[in-house]
Structures are given as C-alpha cells and as structure tokens.
Amino acid sequence: MSSLSPLPPQLPRKSLGSQVYDSIREAIVSLKLEPGQMIYENELAETLGVSRTPIREAIRLLVGEELLDVLPQKGTRIAYISERKVTETRFIREQLEQGAFRIAARVWQAEVHRTQKEAIVQLLEEQRAAAAREDITEFLRLDEAFHRMLLELTGNSTLLNVIYHMRAHLNRLRYLALKQFHDMHRVLAEHEQLFAAIESKDETATVRLLEQHFGQLNTELPSLREAFSHYFTD
C-alpha cells in the first residue's frame, strides 16, 4: 500500500470515515491502486494510520459504487475498468451536464458572478501549471473542480451529488487518456472555450463544446484498451 499516504489531521466538519473513503477512492481513480490489485483491511489501516472500522465502512461504500469487488475466500480487489460501465456513466453524465451547463449560460451575469469568475480563472491558471509540470493527478482534480464550479451555478445540490458518485468510473479512463496521449493542454483549451461560451450566455455553443469535450473518449478508448488491456474487463 505504498501508493497511499497517512491521513492528515482531521479536517473540521469532516469525519474520519469520510477522509478514509475519499483517500481510497482517489487512489482508485488516479490508479495508484491499480485495477485487479488486491487490498487488505489491516494494510490499509496501518498505511492510513486509522483503525479498521472506517476502512470497513469505506470498503462497503466503494463496493456499492462497483469500484471494489469482494472475492469470497480471497479478499477485496480493485475492480477492473468496465467499458460498459464507462460508456453508461459517460452518457448519463454528459446528458446531465448538458442541461446544467445550459442553465449556467442562461443565468450567468457578469456583475453577480464576479467572485465565481475570479475563482474559475484562478483554477484554470492552476490547471495550466499542472499541465506544464505534467502532473496528471492534480490536473484531473482541477478538471473536476472546474466542472463542479460551473455546475454549482445551477444551485442543484442533488445534481452535484449524482455526478460526483458517477465520475470515478469515467475518470479512471480519463486518467489513462491523459497519461497516454499527453493532451492536457487540449483539455485546458476546451475548458477555456466552455467558460467563454458561458460568459457569453451562448447556450448552443456551450452544449456543442461540452459534447466535443466528452466525445473525445470515444476515439481514444480502442487505443487505451490495447495499451492497457490488463486493466480492462468486458
């Protein structure tokens, strides 16, 4: 479990169980814990510096998300990447975000959303820096933060929660794509175009750009399956 690090001091209003869950989940998404790898409660507890109780709870939740497989008499395994699951979640997330980004473009007001604009511009600069140093993990984290900031403009907390719990299957593939094709600067440019369309209140352009943004994986998937066949199932 050398790919994991001990947890930092507990954050305010964030339970230890949530920290453990987030830490293991992020390690799965960033492929620090690789598809097919076996994991064990006692090793995770020792590595993260916690008892086995929050580890068990995190495992239960991650099994429910189909990110972990429980193998009778053997233990717990990081789930392989399912092309079917990736395709399903990409479709649902794209449909949800198209509607949400359309609303974001519709409600955007320069004066009202000055604070949000400053935060988004700062985030894009941080993403540019991550791309320059080829930090895929940080780039992908900032990618999700960018989408979340725009989704928050809808004021729909249920939507945010649904998309969060769907993103892991898709993001494992996106991590592989960034690693294989070194196209972080292209992704960043697409983010800048998306934000410009929202600022212009151009709903049609926003949806078109988002379709292109998500659609890139369709052409990348065959190459990724060939290069990382040991990570995939179905």
MODA-V955123 format. One record per pair of residues at least 12 apart in sequence whose C-alpha atoms are under 10 Angstrom apart, sorted by the first residue. I is the first residue (numbers start at 1). GAP is how many residues later the second one is. D is the distance in whole Angstrom. If there is no record, write none. Layout:
# MODA-V955123
i: {I & I}
gap: {GAP & GAP}
d: {D & D}
This chain:
# MODA-V955123
i: {1 & 1 & 1 & 1 & 1 & 1 & 1 & 1 & 1 & 1 & 1 & 2 & 2 & 2 & 2 & 2 & 3 & 3 & 3 & 3 & 3 & 3 & 4 & 4 & 4 & 4 & 4 & 4 & 4 & 4 & 4 & 5 & 5 & 5 & 5 & 5 & 5 & 6 & 6 & 6 & 6 & 6 & 6 & 6 & 6 & 6 & 7 & 7 & 7 & 7 & 7 & 7 & 7 & 8 & 8 & 15 & 16 & 16 & 16 & 17 & 17 & 17 & 17 & 17 & 17 & 17 & 18 & 18 & 18 & 19 & 19 & 19 & 20 & 20 & 20 & 20 & 20 & 20 & 20 & 20 & 20 & 20 & 20 & 21 & 21 & 21 & 21 & 21 & 21 & 21 & 21 & 21 & 22 & 23 & 23 & 24 & 24 & 24 & 24 & 24 & 24 & 25 & 25 & 25 & 25 & 25 & 25 & 25 & 26 & 26 & 26 & 26 & 27 & 28 & 28 & 28 & 28 & 28 & 28 & 28 & 28 & 28 & 29 & 29 & 29 & 29 & 29 & 29 & 29 & 29 & 29 & 29 & 29 & 29 & 29 & 30 & 30 & 30 & 30 & 30 & 30 & 30 & 30 & 30 & 30 & 30 & 30 & 31 & 31 & 31 & 31 & 31 & 31 & 31 & 31 & 32 & 33 & 33 & 33 & 34 & 34 & 34 & 34 & 34 & 34 & 34 & 34 & 35 & 35 & 35 & 35 & 35 & 35 & 35 & 35 & 35 & 35 & 35 & 35 & 36 & 36 & 36 & 36 & 36 & 36 & 36 & 36 & 36 & 36 & 36 & 36 & 37 & 37 & 37 & 37 & 37 & 37 & 37 & 38 & 38 & 38 & 38 & 38 & 38 & 38 & 38 & 38 & 38 & 39 & 39 & 39 & 39 & 39 & 39 & 40 & 40 & 40 & 40 & 40 & 40 & 41 & 41 & 41 & 41 & 41 & 41 & 41 & 42 & 43 & 44 & 59 & 62 & 62 & 63 & 63 & 63 & 63 & 65 & 65 & 65 & 65 & 66 & 66 & 66 & 66 & 66 & 66 & 66 & 66 & 67 & 67 & 67 & 67 & 67 & 67 & 68 & 79 & 79 & 79 & 79 & 80 & 80 & 80 & 80 & 80 & 80 & 81 & 81 & 81 & 81 & 81 & 81 & 81 & 81 & 81 & 81 & 81 & 82 & 82 & 82 & 82 & 82 & 82 & 82 & 83 & 83 & 83 & 83 & 83 & 83 & 83 & 83 & 84 & 84 & 85 & 85 & 85 & 85 & 86 & 86 & 86 & 86 & 86 & 86 & 86 & 86 & 86 & 86 & 87 & 87 & 87 & 87 & 88 & 88 & 88 & 89 & 89 & 89 & 89 & 89 & 89 & 89 & 90 & 90 & 90 & 90 & 90 & 90 & 90 & 90 & 90 & 91 & 91 & 92 & 92 & 93 & 93 & 93 & 93 & 93 & 93 & 93 & 93 & 94 & 94 & 94 & 94 & 94 & 94 & 94 & 95 & 95 & 95 & 96 & 96 & 96 & 96 & 96 & 97 & 97 & 97 & 97 & 97 & 97 & 97 & 97 & 97 & 97 & 98 & 98 & 98 & 98 & 98 & 98 & 98 & 98 & 99 & 99 & 99 & 99 & 100 & 100 & 100 & 100 & 100 & 100 & 100 & 100 & 100 & 100 & 101 & 101 & 101 & 101 & 101 & 101 & 101 & 101 & 101 & 101 & 101 & 101 & 101 & 101 & 102 & 102 & 102 & 102 & 102 & 102 & 102 & 102 & 102 & 102 & 102 & 103 & 103 & 103 & 103 & 103 & 103 & 103 & 103 & 104 & 104 & 104 & 104 & 104 & 104 & 104 & 104 & 104 & 104 & 104 & 104 & 104 & 105 & 105 & 105 & 105 & 105 & 105 & 105 & 105 & 105 & 105 & 105 & 105 & 105 & 105 & 105 & 105 & 105 & 106 & 106 & 106 & 106 & 106 & 106 & 106 & 106 & 107 & 107 & 107 & 107 & 107 & 108 & 108 & 108 & 108 & 108 & 108 & 108 & 109 & 109 & 109 & 109 & 110 & 110 & 113 & 113 & 116 & 116 & 116 & 116 & 117 & 117 & 117 & 117 & 119 & 119 & 120 & 120 & 120 & 120 & 120 & 120 & 120 & 121 & 121 & 121 & 123 & 123 & 123 & 123 & 123 & 124 & 124 & 124 & 124 & 124 & 124 & 124 & 124 & 124 & 125 & 126 & 126 & 126 & 127 & 127 & 127 & 127 & 127 & 127 & 127 & 127 & 127 & 127 & 127 & 128 & 128 & 128 & 128 & 128 & 130 & 130 & 130 & 131 & 131 & 131 & 131 & 131 & 131 & 131 & 131 & 132 & 132 & 134 & 134 & 134 & 134 & 134 & 134 & 135 & 135 & 135 & 136 & 136 & 136 & 136 & 136 & 136 & 136 & 137 & 137 & 137 & 139 & 139 & 139 & 139 & 139 & 140 & 140 & 140 & 140 & 140 & 140 & 141 & 143 & 143 & 143 & 143 & 144 & 144 & 144 & 146 & 146 & 147 & 147 & 147 & 148 & 148 & 148 & 150 & 150 & 150 & 151 & 170 & 173 & 173 & 173 & 173 & 173 & 173 & 173 & 174 & 174 & 174 & 174 & 174 & 174 & 176 & 176 & 176 & 176 & 176 & 176 & 177 & 177 & 177 & 177 & 177 & 177 & 180 & 180 & 180 & 180 & 180 & 181 & 181 & 181 & 186 & 187 & 187 & 190 & 190 & 190 & 190 & 191 & 191 & 191 & 193 & 193 & 193 & 193 & 194 & 194 & 194 & 194 & 194 & 194 & 195 & 197}
gap: {31 & 32 & 37 & 38 & 39 & 42 & 43 & 44 & 45 & 46 & 47 & 30 & 31 & 41 & 42 & 45 & 24 & 28 & 29 & 30 & 31 & 44 & 19 & 20 & 22 & 23 & 28 & 29 & 40 & 43 & 44 & 18 & 22 & 39 & 42 & 43 & 44 & 14 & 17 & 38 & 39 & 40 & 41 & 42 & 43 & 44 & 12 & 13 & 16 & 40 & 41 & 42 & 43 & 40 & 41 & 39 & 34 & 38 & 39 & 33 & 36 & 37 & 38 & 39 & 40 & 41 & 36 & 39 & 40 & 29 & 35 & 39 & 24 & 25 & 28 & 29 & 30 & 34 & 35 & 36 & 37 & 38 & 39 & 33 & 34 & 35 & 36 & 37 & 38 & 39 & 40 & 41 & 36 & 25 & 35 & 20 & 24 & 31 & 34 & 35 & 38 & 33 & 34 & 36 & 37 & 42 & 43 & 143 & 111 & 115 & 142 & 146 & 110 & 34 & 39 & 40 & 50 & 51 & 140 & 141 & 143 & 144 & 38 & 108 & 111 & 138 & 139 & 140 & 141 & 142 & 143 & 144 & 145 & 146 & 147 & 106 & 107 & 108 & 110 & 111 & 138 & 141 & 142 & 143 & 144 & 145 & 146 & 47 & 106 & 140 & 141 & 142 & 144 & 145 & 200 & 105 & 44 & 45 & 46 & 43 & 44 & 45 & 46 & 47 & 138 & 196 & 197 & 32 & 33 & 42 & 43 & 44 & 45 & 46 & 137 & 195 & 196 & 197 & 198 & 32 & 33 & 40 & 41 & 42 & 43 & 44 & 45 & 194 & 195 & 196 & 197 & 31 & 39 & 40 & 41 & 42 & 43 & 194 & 30 & 31 & 32 & 33 & 36 & 37 & 38 & 39 & 40 & 41 & 20 & 29 & 36 & 37 & 38 & 39 & 15 & 16 & 19 & 35 & 36 & 37 & 12 & 13 & 14 & 15 & 18 & 34 & 35 & 13 & 12 & 12 & 17 & 16 & 17 & 13 & 14 & 15 & 16 & 100 & 101 & 103 & 104 & 12 & 13 & 14 & 15 & 16 & 19 & 102 & 103 & 12 & 13 & 14 & 15 & 101 & 102 & 12 & 90 & 152 & 153 & 154 & 89 & 150 & 151 & 152 & 153 & 154 & 88 & 89 & 91 & 92 & 144 & 148 & 149 & 150 & 151 & 152 & 153 & 87 & 88 & 91 & 149 & 150 & 151 & 152 & 86 & 87 & 90 & 138 & 142 & 149 & 150 & 151 & 149 & 150 & 81 & 84 & 85 & 149 & 80 & 81 & 82 & 83 & 84 & 85 & 86 & 87 & 131 & 135 & 82 & 83 & 130 & 131 & 78 & 81 & 82 & 74 & 76 & 77 & 78 & 79 & 80 & 81 & 76 & 77 & 79 & 80 & 81 & 124 & 125 & 127 & 128 & 123 & 124 & 71 & 74 & 66 & 69 & 70 & 71 & 73 & 74 & 77 & 121 & 69 & 113 & 116 & 117 & 119 & 120 & 121 & 112 & 115 & 116 & 55 & 63 & 64 & 66 & 67 & 50 & 51 & 53 & 54 & 62 & 63 & 66 & 110 & 113 & 114 & 105 & 106 & 108 & 109 & 110 & 111 & 112 & 113 & 52 & 55 & 104 & 108 & 50 & 51 & 52 & 53 & 54 & 55 & 56 & 59 & 60 & 107 & 46 & 49 & 50 & 51 & 52 & 53 & 93 & 94 & 96 & 97 & 102 & 105 & 106 & 109 & 49 & 52 & 95 & 96 & 99 & 100 & 101 & 102 & 103 & 104 & 105 & 47 & 48 & 50 & 51 & 52 & 95 & 98 & 100 & 46 & 47 & 48 & 49 & 50 & 51 & 91 & 94 & 95 & 97 & 98 & 99 & 102 & 45 & 48 & 49 & 89 & 90 & 91 & 92 & 93 & 94 & 95 & 96 & 97 & 98 & 99 & 100 & 101 & 102 & 47 & 48 & 92 & 93 & 94 & 95 & 96 & 97 & 46 & 47 & 91 & 92 & 94 & 42 & 45 & 46 & 90 & 91 & 92 & 93 & 89 & 90 & 91 & 92 & 89 & 90 & 40 & 86 & 33 & 34 & 36 & 37 & 32 & 33 & 78 & 82 & 27 & 30 & 25 & 26 & 27 & 29 & 30 & 72 & 75 & 25 & 71 & 74 & 19 & 20 & 22 & 23 & 26 & 15 & 18 & 19 & 21 & 22 & 64 & 65 & 67 & 68 & 63 & 12 & 13 & 16 & 12 & 13 & 14 & 15 & 16 & 19 & 57 & 58 & 60 & 61 & 64 & 14 & 56 & 57 & 60 & 61 & 12 & 54 & 55 & 47 & 51 & 52 & 53 & 54 & 55 & 56 & 57 & 52 & 53 & 44 & 45 & 48 & 49 & 50 & 51 & 43 & 44 & 49 & 38 & 39 & 40 & 42 & 43 & 46 & 48 & 38 & 41 & 42 & 36 & 39 & 45 & 48 & 49 & 31 & 32 & 34 & 35 & 38 & 44 & 30 & 41 & 44 & 45 & 48 & 20 & 23 & 27 & 45 & 49 & 13 & 44 & 48 & 12 & 15 & 16 & 44 & 45 & 48 & 12 & 47 & 44 & 47 & 48 & 51 & 52 & 58 & 59 & 40 & 42 & 43 & 46 & 47 & 50 & 44 & 45 & 48 & 49 & 51 & 52 & 39 & 40 & 43 & 44 & 46 & 47 & 40 & 43 & 44 & 47 & 48 & 39 & 42 & 43 & 27 & 26 & 29 & 19 & 20 & 22 & 23 & 18 & 19 & 22 & 12 & 13 & 16 & 17 & 12 & 13 & 14 & 15 & 16 & 19 & 14 & 12}
d: {9 & 8 & 10 & 8 & 9 & 7 & 7 & 10 & 9 & 7 & 9 & 9 & 10 & 10 & 10 & 8 & 8 & 9 & 6 & 7 & 10 & 9 & 8 & 8 & 10 & 7 & 8 & 8 & 8 & 7 & 7 & 9 & 10 & 10 & 6 & 6 & 9 & 10 & 9 & 10 & 9 & 8 & 6 & 4 & 6 & 9 & 7 & 8 & 8 & 9 & 5 & 7 & 8 & 9 & 10 & 10 & 8 & 7 & 10 & 10 & 8 & 5 & 8 & 9 & 7 & 7 & 8 & 9 & 8 & 10 & 9 & 9 & 9 & 9 & 8 & 10 & 8 & 7 & 7 & 10 & 9 & 7 & 10 & 8 & 8 & 10 & 8 & 5 & 8 & 10 & 8 & 8 & 8 & 9 & 9 & 9 & 9 & 9 & 8 & 9 & 9 & 9 & 9 & 10 & 7 & 8 & 10 & 8 & 9 & 9 & 8 & 10 & 10 & 10 & 8 & 9 & 7 & 9 & 8 & 9 & 10 & 8 & 9 & 9 & 10 & 9 & 6 & 8 & 9 & 6 & 5 & 9 & 9 & 8 & 10 & 8 & 6 & 10 & 9 & 9 & 9 & 8 & 6 & 9 & 9 & 6 & 9 & 10 & 9 & 10 & 7 & 10 & 8 & 9 & 10 & 10 & 10 & 7 & 10 & 9 & 7 & 9 & 8 & 10 & 10 & 10 & 8 & 9 & 9 & 8 & 5 & 5 & 5 & 7 & 10 & 8 & 5 & 8 & 10 & 9 & 9 & 10 & 6 & 5 & 6 & 6 & 9 & 8 & 7 & 9 & 10 & 10 & 9 & 6 & 5 & 8 & 9 & 10 & 9 & 9 & 10 & 10 & 9 & 7 & 6 & 4 & 6 & 9 & 10 & 9 & 7 & 6 & 6 & 7 & 9 & 10 & 10 & 7 & 7 & 9 & 9 & 10 & 6 & 7 & 9 & 9 & 9 & 9 & 10 & 10 & 9 & 10 & 10 & 9 & 10 & 9 & 9 & 8 & 8 & 9 & 9 & 9 & 7 & 9 & 10 & 10 & 9 & 10 & 9 & 5 & 8 & 9 & 10 & 8 & 8 & 9 & 10 & 9 & 9 & 9 & 10 & 8 & 6 & 5 & 6 & 9 & 7 & 9 & 8 & 8 & 10 & 10 & 9 & 6 & 5 & 6 & 9 & 8 & 10 & 10 & 9 & 6 & 5 & 6 & 9 & 9 & 9 & 9 & 9 & 7 & 7 & 6 & 9 & 7 & 10 & 7 & 8 & 9 & 9 & 9 & 9 & 6 & 5 & 9 & 9 & 8 & 10 & 10 & 9 & 8 & 10 & 9 & 10 & 10 & 9 & 9 & 10 & 6 & 7 & 9 & 7 & 7 & 9 & 8 & 9 & 6 & 10 & 8 & 9 & 9 & 10 & 9 & 10 & 9 & 9 & 10 & 9 & 6 & 10 & 7 & 8 & 9 & 9 & 10 & 10 & 8 & 7 & 10 & 7 & 9 & 10 & 10 & 9 & 10 & 8 & 10 & 9 & 8 & 9 & 10 & 9 & 7 & 9 & 10 & 9 & 9 & 8 & 10 & 9 & 10 & 8 & 6 & 9 & 10 & 7 & 8 & 10 & 10 & 10 & 8 & 8 & 6 & 9 & 8 & 6 & 10 & 9 & 9 & 10 & 10 & 9 & 7 & 7 & 10 & 9 & 8 & 9 & 10 & 10 & 8 & 8 & 7 & 7 & 8 & 10 & 9 & 10 & 8 & 9 & 8 & 5 & 8 & 9 & 7 & 7 & 10 & 9 & 8 & 6 & 10 & 9 & 9 & 8 & 7 & 7 & 8 & 6 & 6 & 10 & 10 & 7 & 9 & 8 & 10 & 8 & 9 & 9 & 9 & 10 & 10 & 9 & 10 & 7 & 4 & 7 & 7 & 4 & 6 & 6 & 9 & 10 & 7 & 10 & 10 & 10 & 8 & 9 & 9 & 6 & 8 & 7 & 8 & 8 & 9 & 10 & 8 & 10 & 8 & 10 & 7 & 6 & 8 & 7 & 10 & 8 & 9 & 9 & 7 & 10 & 9 & 10 & 8 & 9 & 10 & 9 & 10 & 10 & 9 & 9 & 9 & 9 & 9 & 7 & 10 & 7 & 9 & 10 & 9 & 10 & 9 & 9 & 7 & 9 & 8 & 7 & 10 & 10 & 8 & 9 & 10 & 8 & 7 & 10 & 8 & 8 & 9 & 9 & 8 & 8 & 6 & 9 & 9 & 6 & 7 & 9 & 9 & 9 & 10 & 7 & 10 & 10 & 8 & 7 & 7 & 9 & 9 & 9 & 10 & 10 & 9 & 9 & 6 & 6 & 10 & 10 & 8 & 9 & 8 & 9 & 9 & 8 & 10 & 8 & 10 & 10 & 10 & 9 & 10 & 7 & 9 & 7 & 7 & 9 & 8 & 8 & 10 & 10 & 9 & 9 & 8 & 10 & 9 & 8 & 10 & 8 & 7 & 9 & 9 & 10 & 10 & 9 & 8 & 8 & 9 & 9 & 9 & 8 & 9 & 10 & 9 & 10 & 7 & 9 & 9 & 10 & 8 & 9 & 10 & 9 & 8 & 9 & 8 & 8 & 10 & 10 & 10 & 10 & 10 & 8 & 10 & 10 & 10 & 10 & 10 & 7 & 10 & 10 & 8 & 10 & 8 & 7 & 8 & 9 & 7 & 9 & 9 & 8 & 8 & 10 & 9 & 10 & 9 & 10 & 8 & 10 & 7 & 8 & 9 & 7 & 9 & 9 & 8 & 9 & 8 & 7 & 10 & 6 & 9 & 9 & 6 & 7 & 9 & 10 & 9}
